[in-house]
């Protein structure tokens, strides 16, 4: 009879864990929810595009020449 109760308790614990996981996914601030993970990936893609465009727009290769031309030496 003990083994039946143990298996029943294990089943109950598994069910509770599944319910908790479903409820956690619905919490708006939960970073592990599927919706928030999709949003985070989208934000990451947008930030990569943004910083790549900044890198292309600014002439980093000419930065040292510009600095040397306009910086005053003490």
C-alpha positions as CSV (number, residue, x, y, z in Angstrom):
1,X,0.0,0.0,0.0
2,X,2.9,2.3,0.7
3,X,4.2,2.1,-2.9
4,X,0.8,3.0,-4.2
5,X,0.8,6.1,-2.0
6,X,4.3,7.0,-3.0
7,X,3.4,6.8,-6.7
8,X,0.2,8.8,-6.1
9,X,2.2,11.5,-4.2
10,X,4.7,11.6,-7.1
11,X,1.9,12.0,-9.6
12,X,0.4,14.8,-7.5
13,X,3.8,16.6,-7.3
14,X,4.3,16.3,-11.0
15,X,0.8,17.7,-11.7
16,X,1.5,20.6,-9.3
17,X,4.8,21.3,-11.0
18,X,3.1,21.4,-14.4
19,X,0.4,23.8,-13.1
20,X,3.1,26.0,-11.5
21,X,5.0,26.1,-14.8
22,X,1.8,27.1,-16.7
23,X,1.1,29.9,-14.2
24,X,4.7,31.2,-14.2
25,X,4.5,31.5,-18.0
26,X,1.5,33.9,-17.5
27,X,3.3,36.3,-15.1
28,X,4.0,39.5,-17.1
29,X,7.5,40.1,-15.7
30,X,8.7,36.6,-16.0
31,X,11.7,36.6,-18.3
32,X,11.4,32.9,-19.0
33,X,7.9,33.1,-20.4
34,X,7.7,32.2,-24.1
35,X,6.2,35.6,-25.0
36,X,9.0,37.6,-23.2
37,X,11.7,35.4,-24.7
38,X,10.3,36.2,-28.2
39,X,10.2,39.9,-27.4
40,X,13.8,39.7,-26.1
41,X,15.0,38.1,-29.3
42,X,13.2,40.7,-31.3
43,X,14.7,43.5,-29.3
44,X,18.2,41.9,-29.6
45,X,17.8,41.8,-33.4
46,X,16.7,45.5,-33.5
47,X,19.6,46.6,-31.3
48,X,22.1,44.7,-33.5
49,X,20.7,46.5,-36.6
50,X,20.9,49.8,-34.8
51,X,24.4,49.5,-33.7
52,X,25.6,48.1,-37.0
53,X,24.0,51.1,-38.7
54,X,25.8,53.4,-36.3
55,X,29.1,51.7,-37.0
56,X,28.6,52.1,-40.8
57,X,27.5,55.7,-40.4
58,X,30.5,56.8,-38.4
59,X,34.0,56.8,-40.0
60,X,35.9,55.0,-37.3
61,X,38.8,54.4,-39.7
62,X,39.3,58.1,-40.0
63,X,39.0,58.8,-36.3
64,X,42.7,59.0,-35.5
65,X,43.3,61.4,-38.4
66,X,40.5,63.6,-37.3
67,X,41.7,63.6,-33.7
68,X,45.3,64.4,-34.7
69,X,44.1,67.2,-36.9
70,X,41.9,69.0,-34.4
71,X,43.2,68.0,-31.0
72,X,45.4,70.6,-29.3
73,X,48.7,69.3,-27.9
74,X,49.8,70.7,-24.5
